[in-house]
Amino acid sequence: MVLNLTKASDLLLIRVAVVPLKGTINIISNEDGQITASEMDGLLMDAVLKALGYRYELTIPSDREWGSMIDGNWTGMIGEVVNNRADLA
């Protein structure tokens, strides 16, 4: 299958859960509330997702954790994916 995507709005949207980690991924919020990533992992993620033909939006879990199981429920980035609030972590 070949996708013929001519404009950014035609690209598939991926929701990515991220947690800031100094020196690895830095999160920057603009006045519109849009979140972007910088540093090594942020720039790599941006390049890979764009090369694969995806648009993406970043989300930060409210607990700002990677994820752990507490009372049978996942928290953090893993919880975002398990609870369908993100597609990728």
C-alpha positions as CSV (number, residue, x, y, z in Angstrom):
1,M,0.0,0.0,0.0
2,V,1.3,3.4,-0.9
3,L,0.0,6.5,0.9
4,N,0.0,9.7,-1.2
5,L,0.1,12.4,1.4
6,T,0.4,15.9,0.1
7,K,-0.1,18.1,3.2
8,A,0.6,17.8,6.9
9,S,-3.1,17.4,7.8
10,D,-3.2,14.2,5.7
11,L,-0.5,12.5,7.9
12,L,-1.6,10.1,10.6
13,L,-1.6,11.4,14.1
14,I,0.3,9.5,16.9
15,R,-0.1,10.5,20.5
16,V,3.2,10.1,22.4
17,A,3.5,10.0,26.2
18,V,6.8,11.5,27.4
19,V,8.4,12.3,30.7
20,P,11.1,15.0,30.7
21,L,14.6,13.7,31.6
22,K,17.4,16.2,31.9
23,G,20.0,15.8,29.1
24,T,17.9,13.2,27.2
25,I,14.5,14.8,26.5
26,N,13.5,18.3,27.3
27,I,9.9,19.4,27.1
28,I,9.0,22.9,25.9
29,S,5.5,24.3,26.1
30,N,4.5,27.3,24.0
31,E,1.7,29.9,24.8
32,D,-0.8,27.8,22.8
33,G,-0.2,24.9,25.2
34,Q,1.5,22.8,22.4
35,I,4.4,20.7,23.7
36,T,7.6,20.1,21.8
37,A,10.6,18.0,22.6
38,S,14.3,18.8,22.4
39,E,17.6,17.2,23.4
40,M,18.9,13.9,22.0
41,D,15.8,11.6,22.4
42,G,13.4,14.3,21.5
43,L,15.2,15.2,18.2
44,L,15.6,11.5,17.3
45,M,11.9,10.8,18.0
46,D,10.9,13.8,15.8
47,A,13.2,12.6,12.9
48,V,11.9,9.0,13.0
49,L,8.2,9.8,13.3
50,K,8.5,12.4,10.5
51,A,10.5,10.0,8.3
52,L,7.8,7.4,8.8
53,G,5.1,9.9,7.8
54,Y,3.5,10.7,11.1
55,R,2.3,13.8,12.8
56,Y,2.5,13.6,16.5
57,E,1.4,15.3,19.7
58,L,3.1,14.9,23.0
59,T,1.4,14.3,26.3
60,I,2.9,14.3,29.8
61,P,1.4,11.9,32.3
62,S,-0.1,13.8,35.3
63,D,2.2,11.9,37.7
64,R,5.3,12.5,35.5
65,E,6.4,8.9,35.9
66,W,7.5,6.2,33.5
67,G,4.9,3.7,34.9
68,S,4.4,1.1,37.5
69,M,1.5,-1.2,38.6
70,I,-0.3,0.0,41.6
71,D,-3.4,-1.9,42.9
72,G,-3.8,-3.5,39.4
73,N,-3.6,-0.2,37.5
74,W,-0.7,1.1,35.4
75,T,0.5,4.6,36.1
76,G,2.7,7.0,34.2
77,M,3.5,6.7,30.5
78,I,2.5,3.0,30.5
79,G,-0.8,3.9,32.0
80,E,-1.3,6.5,29.2
81,V,-0.9,3.8,26.6
82,V,-2.9,1.1,28.5
83,N,-5.8,3.6,29.0
84,N,-5.7,4.7,25.4
85,R,-4.6,8.3,26.2
86,A,-1.4,7.7,24.1
87,D,-0.4,5.5,21.3
88,L,3.3,5.3,22.1
89,A,5.5,5.9,25.1
